[in-house]
Amino acid sequence: MSNIPNELERIITEYMPIVEEGQRVSIGLLDGILLLQKGNEEEGEAPMVIRVDAMAERLSLTVEELFER
């Protein structure tokens, strides 16, 4: 089994309770999106499935820009 970086372990610990069946949590990164989704344990998946989707361009937005305040 490979080691999980501290940052990823913190994300798993804090978001696991809010990742529900049929829902997913998206976390924006500077150059991608981290997607958390409840796994189907009956099909042999982990309790939470983690996927990273890369983006073609690096993002550099402030919170104000993101929410257009």
ZIWOFEN-V960192 format. One record per helix or strand of 3 or more residues. SS is the DSSP state (2 for helix, 1 for strand). FROM is the first residue (numbers start at 1). LEN is the number of residues. If there is no record, write none. Layout:
SS | FROM | LEN
SS | FROM | LEN
This chain:
2 | 6 | 13
1 | 24 | 5
1 | 32 | 7
2 | 41 | 3
1 | 48 | 7
2 | 63 | 4
